[in-house]
């Protein structure tokens, strides 16, 4: 395992944030290139950030910018696991590292939710979420027999962002803050 890839990603995202943080579209465009380079190789993710839970998907913090301009998170999906329908309220990038995910998109019209399509995400592919690109979705591991892992980059410390989950039938929202499942973050300054 070479943590160097994650360190390069953190440094590149920091440089991007230094020049473009006020422009979410520039962060999305530049962030896609940076995340794409990270997920192009599957030899860098620390073992602790690959462990599924028997019942719930896991969110392992890999890095949070000290100014909370962005965060990088490993999402580990056990067989058949899925999120509730939720939003993000900030821009986000979802890069598929291992396995496959299915994302069901929703649009909110008044108090109602309307399904707006389903997308499959395969290794190396990146999906965008944001208030201007479609922010409400439900994500599921596409496999019933093995784990999938995606790497997410968000335009904030996503574990502290106040967001919403939605009832599919009524469109009713309920606030939540996701937090993280990590007790540690990787040492990106390791000599590896």
SEMARBA-361719 format. One line per field, with one value per residue: residue in one letter; chain; x, y, z of N, C-alpha, C in turn. Coordinates in nm, 3 decimals, decimal comma, padded with zeros to 5 digits. Example, Ala and Ser with C-alpha at 12.3 -4.5 7.8 and 13.67 -1.06 7.14 Angstrom:
code: A; S;
unit: A; A;
n_xx: 01,319; 01,285;
n_yy: -00,569; -00,225;
n_zz: 00,780; 00,708;
ca_xx: 01,230; 01,367;
ca_yy: -00,450; -00,106;
ca_zz: 00,780; 00,714;
c_xx: 01,320; 01,290;
c_yy: -00,330; 00,003;
c_zz: 00,780; 00,787;
This chain:
code: X; X; X; X; X; X; X; X; X; X; X; X; X; X; X; X; X; X; X; X; X; X; X; X; X; X; X; X; X; X; X; X; X; X; X; X; X; X; X; X; X; X; X; X; X; X; X; X; X; X; X; X; X; X; X; X; X; X; X; X; X; X; X; X; X; X; X; X; X; X; X; X; X; X; X; X; X; X; X; X; X; X; X; X; X; X; X; X; X; X; X; X; X; X; X; X; X; X; X; X; X; X; X; X; X; X; X; X; X; X; X; X; X; X; X; X; X; X; X; X; X; X; X; X; X; X; X; X; X; X; X; X; X; X; X; X; X; X; X; X; X; X; X; X; X; X; X; X; X; X; X; X; X; X; X; X; X; X; X; X; X; X; X; X; X; X; X; X; X; X; X; X; X; X; X; X; X; X; X; X; X; X; X; X; X; X; X; X; X; X; X; X;
unit: A; A; A; A; A; A; A; A; A; A; A; A; A; A; A; A; A; A; A; A; A; A; A; A; A; A; A; A; A; A; A; A; A; A; A; A; A; A; A; A; A; A; A; A; A; A; A; A; A; A; A; A; A; A; A; A; A; A; A; A; A; A; A; A; A; A; A; A; A; A; A; A; A; A; A; A; A; A; A; A; A; A; A; A; A; A; A; A; A; A; A; A; A; A; A; A; A; A; A; A; A; A; A; A; A; A; A; A; A; A; A; A; A; A; A; A; A; A; A; A; A; A; A; A; A; A; A; A; A; A; A; A; A; A; A; A; A; A; A; A; A; A; A; A; A; A; A; A; A; A; A; A; A; A; A; A; A; A; A; A; A; A; A; A; A; A; A; A; A; A; A; A; A; A; A; A; A; A; A; A; A; A; A; A; A; A; A; A; A; A; A; A;
n_xx: 00,084; 00,053; 00,048; 00,103; -00,050; -00,293; -00,195; -00,099; -00,344; -00,473; -00,298; -00,328; -00,604; -00,605; -00,452; -00,626; -00,852; -00,741; -00,729; -00,985; -01,206; -01,432; -01,580; -01,792; -01,837; -01,587; -01,446; -01,576; -01,517; -01,230; -01,189; -01,294; -01,100; -00,881; -00,979; -01,029; -00,769; -00,689; -00,864; -00,799; -00,613; -00,594; -00,444; -00,384; -00,557; -00,598; -00,615; -00,800; -01,003; -01,154; -01,325; -01,625; -01,946; -02,171; -02,441; -02,470; -02,378; -02,051; -01,869; -01,563; -01,341; -01,092; -00,947; -00,972; -00,981; -00,808; -00,944; -01,195; -01,281; -01,298; -01,354; -01,244; -01,367; -01,400; -01,642; -01,789; -01,965; -02,153; -02,274; -02,563; -02,634; -02,770; -02,823; -03,049; -03,287; -03,142; -02,993; -02,720; -02,636; -02,404; -02,144; -02,042; -01,840; -01,844; -01,651; -01,596; -01,429; -01,403; -01,606; -01,956; -02,201; -02,541; -02,729; -03,015; -03,179; -03,353; -03,597; -03,713; -04,024; -04,204; -04,339; -04,315; -04,145; -03,994; -03,897; -03,602; -03,450; -03,209; -02,873; -02,578; -02,268; -01,942; -01,611; -01,365; -01,532; -01,703; -01,944; -02,149; -02,279; -02,480; -02,634; -02,693; -02,661; -02,825; -02,916; -03,036; -03,049; -03,047; -02,826; -02,695; -02,524; -02,448; -02,414; -02,513; -02,358; -02,103; -01,874; -01,865; -01,672; -01,654; -01,503; -01,539; -01,551; -01,616; -01,747; -01,703; -01,671; -01,808; -01,903; -01,997; -02,194; -02,518; -02,784; -03,044; -03,271; -03,514; -03,856; -03,973; -04,238; -04,392; -04,232; -04,148; -03,906; -03,627; -03,395; -03,041; -02,707; -02,425; -02,175; -01,880; -01,737; -01,484; -01,213; -00,963; -00,748; -00,574; -00,214; -00,100; 00,149; 00,329; 00,617; 00,569;
n_yy: -00,118; 00,222; 00,520; 00,753; 00,825; 00,914; 01,129; 01,296; 01,356; 01,500; 01,720; 01,830; 01,891; 02,081; 02,287; 02,348; 02,435; 02,662; 02,840; 02,835; 02,810; 02,971; 02,923; 02,691; 02,536; 02,531; 02,394; 02,148; 02,067; 02,070; 01,904; 01,660; 01,574; 01,540; 01,350; 01,147; 01,067; 00,958; 00,736; 00,581; 00,392; 00,109; 00,074; 00,201; 00,257; 00,261; -00,028; -00,015; 00,142; -00,009; -00,189; -00,357; -00,335; -00,561; -00,484; -00,209; 00,053; 00,203; 00,502; 00,621; 00,857; 00,999; 01,230; 01,564; 01,892; 02,146; 02,387; 02,310; 02,307; 02,101; 01,747; 01,406; 01,087; 00,742; 00,526; 00,233; -00,035; -00,297; -00,621; -00,566; -00,334; -00,002; 00,356; 00,580; 00,786; 01,091; 01,423; 01,656; 01,922; 02,056; 02,070; 01,760; 01,473; 01,148; 00,878; 00,570; 00,298; 00,017; -00,258; -00,194; 00,068; 00,168; 00,445; 00,611; 00,882; 01,174; 01,433; 01,726; 01,862; 02,107; 01,966; 01,708; 01,412; 01,311; 01,043; 01,054; 00,901; 00,630; 00,548; 00,364; 00,311; 00,241; 00,097; 00,351; 00,547; 00,863; 01,037; 01,329; 01,532; 01,796; 02,103; 02,229; 02,035; 01,822; 01,697; 01,513; 01,179; 00,815; 00,571; 00,253; -00,057; -00,240; -00,509; -00,821; -01,002; -00,922; -00,669; -00,317; -00,027; 00,321; 00,638; 00,949; 01,298; 01,597; 01,933; 02,042; 01,969; 01,689; 01,518; 01,683; 01,839; 01,972; 01,797; 01,635; 01,357; 01,177; 01,080; 00,843; 00,813; 01,029; 01,253; 01,395; 01,558; 01,497; 01,619; 01,546; 01,462; 01,317; 01,226; 01,021; 00,690; 00,639; 00,591; 00,671; 00,855; 00,824; 00,842; 01,062; 01,153; 00,957; 00,770; 00,597;
n_zz: 00,000; -00,082; 00,062; -00,057; -00,281; -00,170; -00,019; -00,229; -00,349; -00,140; -00,123; -00,382; -00,383; -00,181; -00,295; -00,508; -00,365; -00,245; -00,458; -00,573; -00,401; -00,368; -00,590; -00,666; -00,900; -01,026; -00,830; -00,845; -01,112; -01,116; -00,897; -00,987; -01,170; -00,995; -00,807; -00,988; -01,061; -00,817; -00,773; -00,987; -00,935; -00,725; -00,481; -00,244; -00,032; 00,316; 00,530; 00,749; 00,649; 00,481; 00,584; 00,608; 00,776; 00,931; 00,926; 00,858; 00,630; 00,613; 00,701; 00,660; 00,765; 00,574; 00,530; 00,643; 00,546; 00,725; 00,741; 00,687; 00,421; 00,245; 00,248; 00,258; 00,215; 00,279; 00,172; 00,271; 00,164; 00,268; 00,154; -00,033; 00,111; 00,176; 00,158; 00,333; 00,156; 00,083; 00,122; 00,049; 00,065; 00,004; -00,250; -00,398; -00,477; -00,599; -00,620; -00,769; -00,635; -00,574; -00,668; -00,731; -00,744; -00,708; -00,784; -00,701; -00,817; -00,702; -00,729; -00,572; -00,544; -00,424; -00,144; -00,224; -00,345; -00,646; -00,843; -01,034; -01,202; -01,238; -01,181; -01,256; -01,103; -01,182; -01,123; -01,128; -01,228; -01,178; -00,993; -00,958; -00,702; -00,586; -00,475; -00,718; -00,912; -00,874; -00,586; -00,421; -00,337; -00,329; -00,235; -00,315; -00,257; -00,537; -00,536; -00,397; -00,273; -00,200; -00,077; -00,161; -00,243; -00,228; -00,292; -00,154; -00,207; -00,053; -00,038; 00,220; 00,573; 00,578; 00,774; 00,972; 00,866; 00,853; 00,733; 00,537; 00,560; 00,369; 00,347; 00,126; 00,040; 00,140; 00,116; 00,330; 00,527; 00,745; 00,973; 00,990; 01,101; 00,976; 01,084; 01,147; 01,105; 01,182; 01,405; 01,377; 01,153; 00,841; 00,835; 00,632; 00,587; 00,602; 00,504; 00,299;
ca_xx: 00,000; 00,127; -00,035; 00,144; -00,160; -00,386; -00,124; -00,103; -00,483; -00,494; -00,223; -00,391; -00,732; -00,574; -00,415; -00,748; -00,933; -00,675; -00,757; -01,119; -01,307; -01,554; -01,646; -01,821; -01,823; -01,444; -01,409; -01,628; -01,440; -01,094; -01,196; -01,314; -00,969; -00,799; -01,036; -01,009; -00,633; -00,682; -00,936; -00,748; -00,532; -00,653; -00,333; -00,347; -00,655; -00,560; -00,702; -00,911; -01,107; -01,213; -01,397; -01,771; -02,021; -02,272; -02,574; -02,475; -02,264; -01,956; -01,806; -01,433; -01,275; -00,954; -00,884; -01,055; -00,904; -00,815; -01,044; -01,319; -01,319; -01,327; -01,324; -01,232; -01,426; -01,419; -01,771; -01,782; -02,100; -02,165; -02,366; -02,702; -02,661; -02,805; -02,851; -03,184; -03,289; -03,078; -02,928; -02,584; -02,636; -02,277; -02,103; -01,976; -01,796; -01,845; -01,565; -01,605; -01,300; -01,422; -01,745; -02,047; -02,310; -02,661; -02,778; -03,149; -03,191; -03,485; -03,617; -03,813; -04,118; -04,285; -04,309; -04,312; -04,025; -04,017; -03,776; -03,549; -03,361; -03,113; -02,743; -02,482; -02,133; -01,844; -01,478; -01,306; -01,631; -01,731; -02,075; -02,151; -02,398; -02,473; -02,763; -02,718; -02,643; -02,907; -02,859; -03,109; -03,040; -03,032; -02,717; -02,694; -02,428; -02,515; -02,391; -02,573; -02,267; -01,970; -01,867; -01,823; -01,610; -01,644; -01,429; -01,619; -01,492; -01,724; -01,707; -01,716; -01,650; -01,941; -01,946; -02,054; -02,292; -02,660; -02,846; -03,179; -03,318; -03,650; -03,949; -04,002; -04,381; -04,451; -04,139; -04,116; -03,764; -03,586; -03,254; -02,941; -02,564; -02,378; -02,058; -01,790; -01,717; -01,340; -01,148; -00,833; -00,732; -00,442; -00,100; -00,065; 00,289; 00,413; 00,717; 00,525;
ca_yy: 00,000; 00,347; 00,632; 00,867; 00,866; 00,996; 01,254; 01,378; 01,402; 01,603; 01,840; 01,887; 01,952; 02,202; 02,391; 02,385; 02,515; 02,791; 02,932; 02,824; 02,770; 03,051; 02,883; 02,548; 02,467; 02,509; 02,288; 02,022; 02,031; 02,035; 01,790; 01,537; 01,531; 01,495; 01,224; 01,047; 01,013; 00,877; 00,608; 00,505; 00,284; 00,054; 00,021; 00,305; 00,274; 00,190; -00,141; 00,019; 00,212; -00,104; -00,290; -00,341; -00,374; -00,660; -00,426; -00,070; 00,102; 00,275; 00,623; 00,636; 00,982; 00,986; 01,360; 01,684; 02,015; 02,215; 02,495; 02,240; 02,341; 01,974; 01,625; 01,286; 00,982; 00,609; 00,464; 00,088; -00,090; -00,442; -00,676; -00,519; -00,218; 00,122; 00,473; 00,635; 00,898; 01,200; 01,530; 01,686; 02,068; 02,106; 01,990; 01,634; 01,384; 01,009; 00,801; 00,426; 00,233; -00,129; -00,300; -00,107; 00,131; 00,213; 00,571; 00,653; 01,027; 01,228; 01,578; 01,771; 01,961; 02,136; 01,868; 01,574; 01,362; 01,241; 00,973; 01,118; 00,810; 00,546; 00,540; 00,268; 00,365; 00,133; 00,142; 00,457; 00,648; 00,964; 01,100; 01,461; 01,574; 01,933; 02,170; 02,268; 01,920; 01,712; 01,676; 01,413; 01,045; 00,698; 00,492; 00,113; -00,150; -00,315; -00,652; -00,885; -01,103; -00,870; -00,527; -00,217; 00,088; 00,444; 00,745; 01,071; 01,428; 01,693; 02,072; 02,078; 01,855; 01,631; 01,455; 01,786; 01,918; 01,945; 01,754; 01,580; 01,233; 01,198; 00,969; 00,826; 00,824; 01,159; 01,361; 01,460; 01,556; 01,490; 01,658; 01,456; 01,487; 01,179; 01,185; 00,925; 00,565; 00,625; 00,633; 00,721; 00,894; 00,777; 00,931; 01,087; 01,195; 00,838; 00,763; 00,498;
ca_zz: 00,000; -00,088; 00,105; -00,138; -00,369; -00,091; 00,011; -00,351; -00,363; -00,039; -00,162; -00,502; -00,344; -00,104; -00,393; -00,579; -00,272; -00,225; -00,569; -00,631; -00,303; -00,384; -00,715; -00,656; -01,029; -01,045; -00,737; -00,900; -01,232; -01,076; -00,805; -01,064; -01,221; -00,883; -00,757; -01,093; -01,048; -00,695; -00,786; -01,102; -00,879; -00,603; -00,402; -00,148; 00,076; 00,439; 00,561; 00,839; 00,573; 00,386; 00,663; 00,612; 00,896; 00,892; 00,909; 00,815; 00,553; 00,698; 00,650; 00,723; 00,730; 00,529; 00,551; 00,643; 00,538; 00,854; 00,733; 00,652; 00,284; 00,179; 00,322; 00,176; 00,296; 00,220; 00,204; 00,255; 00,154; 00,277; 00,055; -00,034; 00,198; 00,108; 00,240; 00,315; 00,062; 00,158; 00,047; 00,093; 00,083; -00,047; -00,366; -00,364; -00,583; -00,558; -00,711; -00,742; -00,625; -00,583; -00,676; -00,805; -00,670; -00,780; -00,728; -00,743; -00,804; -00,673; -00,734; -00,476; -00,595; -00,306; -00,039; -00,282; -00,412; -00,770; -00,886; -01,155; -01,274; -01,167; -01,247; -01,202; -01,094; -01,193; -01,084; -01,209; -01,264; -01,076; -00,995; -00,895; -00,630; -00,533; -00,489; -00,857; -01,002; -00,826; -00,453; -00,343; -00,395; -00,243; -00,289; -00,270; -00,313; -00,645; -00,517; -00,280; -00,220; -00,165; -00,043; -00,259; -00,177; -00,306; -00,227; -00,168; -00,174; -00,030; -00,020; 00,362; 00,661; 00,561; 00,899; 01,060; 00,790; 00,879; 00,608; 00,553; 00,500; 00,319; 00,334; -00,016; 00,011; 00,175; 00,090; 00,456; 00,558; 00,884; 00,976; 01,049; 01,082; 00,958; 01,160; 01,083; 01,176; 01,206; 01,529; 01,335; 01,012; 00,798; 00,839; 00,493; 00,581; 00,609; 00,397; 00,198;
c_xx: 00,089; 00,034; -00,004; 00,030; -00,262; -00,321; -00,126; -00,243; -00,512; -00,423; -00,286; -00,524; -00,710; -00,536; -00,538; -00,836; -00,873; -00,711; -00,904; -01,231; -01,437; -01,634; -01,673; -01,805; -01,676; -01,395; -01,456; -01,543; -01,299; -01,091; -01,218; -01,182; -00,883; -00,849; -01,017; -00,871; -00,621; -00,746; -00,892; -00,663; -00,597; -00,543; -00,295; -00,438; -00,613; -00,663; -00,821; -01,028; -01,171; -01,306; -01,547; -01,826; -02,131; -02,408; -02,575; -02,355; -02,179; -01,898; -01,676; -01,368; -01,130; -00,877; -00,993; -00,962; -00,917; -00,916; -01,182; -01,371; -01,351; -01,295; -01,321; -01,273; -01,434; -01,554; -01,760; -01,923; -02,092; -02,265; -02,509; -02,732; -02,692; -02,828; -03,002; -03,176; -03,239; -03,027; -02,790; -02,568; -02,505; -02,242; -02,032; -01,943; -01,790; -01,765; -01,566; -01,466; -01,311; -01,569; -01,828; -02,153; -02,423; -02,711; -02,914; -03,161; -03,336; -03,483; -03,727; -03,895; -04,216; -04,244; -04,295; -04,176; -04,067; -03,888; -03,732; -03,449; -03,266; -02,986; -02,659; -02,344; -02,036; -01,706; -01,419; -01,402; -01,660; -01,869; -02,065; -02,285; -02,375; -02,611; -02,795; -02,707; -02,735; -02,850; -02,925; -03,098; -03,040; -02,928; -02,721; -02,578; -02,503; -02,502; -02,454; -02,477; -02,128; -01,977; -01,830; -01,767; -01,606; -01,572; -01,503; -01,536; -01,608; -01,668; -01,730; -01,671; -01,784; -01,992; -02,009; -02,166; -02,434; -02,728; -02,983; -03,190; -03,465; -03,728; -03,990; -04,149; -04,437; -04,362; -04,097; -03,966; -03,741; -03,437; -03,165; -02,801; -02,500; -02,267; -01,972; -01,783; -01,571; -01,303; -01,012; -00,844; -00,593; -00,335; -00,054; 00,081; 00,384; 00,508; 00,679; 00,491;
c_yy: 00,125; 00,464; 00,758; 00,917; 00,954; 01,130; 01,348; 01,436; 01,516; 01,732; 01,908; 01,954; 02,079; 02,316; 02,440; 02,472; 02,653; 02,890; 02,935; 02,800; 02,848; 03,013; 02,732; 02,473; 02,439; 02,398; 02,152; 01,978; 01,989; 01,914; 01,659; 01,485; 01,473; 01,361; 01,113; 00,984; 00,921; 00,740; 00,526; 00,386; 00,238; -00,010; 00,113; 00,313; 00,194; 00,082; -00,103; 00,080; 00,123; -00,204; -00,263; -00,380; -00,468; -00,597; -00,290; -00,035; 00,189; 00,396; 00,644; 00,765; 00,953; 01,116; 01,467; 01,804; 02,089; 02,330; 02,442; 02,280; 02,216; 01,860; 01,509; 01,168; 00,853; 00,556; 00,316; 00,032; -00,241; -00,490; -00,623; -00,395; -00,093; 00,233; 00,498; 00,739; 01,020; 01,308; 01,556; 01,833; 02,134; 02,023; 01,863; 01,555; 01,243; 00,931; 00,654; 00,363; 00,082; -00,161; -00,206; -00,052; 00,166; 00,338; 00,603; 00,802; 01,066; 01,379; 01,612; 01,882; 01,990; 02,041; 01,726; 01,541; 01,288; 01,172; 01,028; 01,030; 00,736; 00,538; 00,432; 00,332; 00,246; 00,186; 00,243; 00,568; 00,740; 01,022; 01,232; 01,479; 01,717; 01,994; 02,213; 02,153; 01,803; 01,663; 01,566; 01,278; 00,939; 00,609; 00,352; 00,039; -00,232; -00,466; -00,703; -00,982; -01,052; -00,720; -00,444; -00,098; 00,205; 00,549; 00,875; 01,193; 01,526; 01,832; 02,125; 01,956; 01,783; 01,563; 01,551; 01,867; 01,876; 01,919; 01,697; 01,441; 01,254; 01,069; 00,960; 00,850; 00,964; 01,277; 01,436; 01,448; 01,553; 01,525; 01,549; 01,511; 01,349; 01,137; 01,089; 00,799; 00,544; 00,666; 00,694; 00,775; 00,851; 00,885; 00,953; 01,129; 01,077; 00,833; 00,663; 00,567;
c_zz: 00,000; -00,056; 00,023; -00,227; -00,294; -00,056; -00,110; -00,373; -00,266; -00,079; -00,284; -00,470; -00,263; -00,197; -00,469; -00,490; -00,250; -00,336; -00,613; -00,532; -00,319; -00,508; -00,712; -00,788; -01,060; -00,952; -00,790; -01,018; -01,195; -00,986; -00,877; -01,119; -01,110; -00,829; -00,860; -01,087; -00,926; -00,715; -00,907; -01,057; -00,749; -00,517; -00,287; -00,025; 00,199; 00,475; 00,649; 00,764; 00,467; 00,454; 00,662; 00,749; 00,849; 00,861; 00,840; 00,727; 00,646; 00,626; 00,727; 00,675; 00,693; 00,547; 00,556; 00,643; 00,672; 00,857; 00,693; 00,514; 00,204; 00,275; 00,222; 00,264; 00,216; 00,268; 00,173; 00,269; 00,165; 00,173; 00,073; 00,049; 00,115; 00,209; 00,240; 00,202; 00,138; 00,064; 00,106; 00,132; 00,042; -00,171; -00,317; -00,488; -00,527; -00,661; -00,673; -00,745; -00,647; -00,588; -00,763; -00,712; -00,764; -00,709; -00,788; -00,713; -00,778; -00,691; -00,635; -00,541; -00,483; -00,196; -00,094; -00,342; -00,537; -00,810; -01,021; -01,228; -01,183; -01,249; -01,178; -01,207; -01,087; -01,154; -01,184; -01,247; -01,145; -01,100; -00,919; -00,824; -00,582; -00,546; -00,632; -00,955; -00,966; -00,694; -00,373; -00,412; -00,284; -00,310; -00,229; -00,332; -00,418; -00,627; -00,389; -00,213; -00,185; -00,140; -00,166; -00,181; -00,274; -00,222; -00,258; -00,130; -00,164; -00,006; 00,120; 00,442; 00,669; 00,688; 00,997; 00,992; 00,827; 00,746; 00,638; 00,495; 00,468; 00,319; 00,188; -00,050; 00,033; 00,138; 00,215; 00,484; 00,708; 00,888; 01,037; 01,024; 01,081; 01,052; 01,079; 01,168; 01,215; 01,347; 01,499; 01,193; 00,970; 00,811; 00,695; 00,478; 00,599; 00,490; 00,287; 00,069;
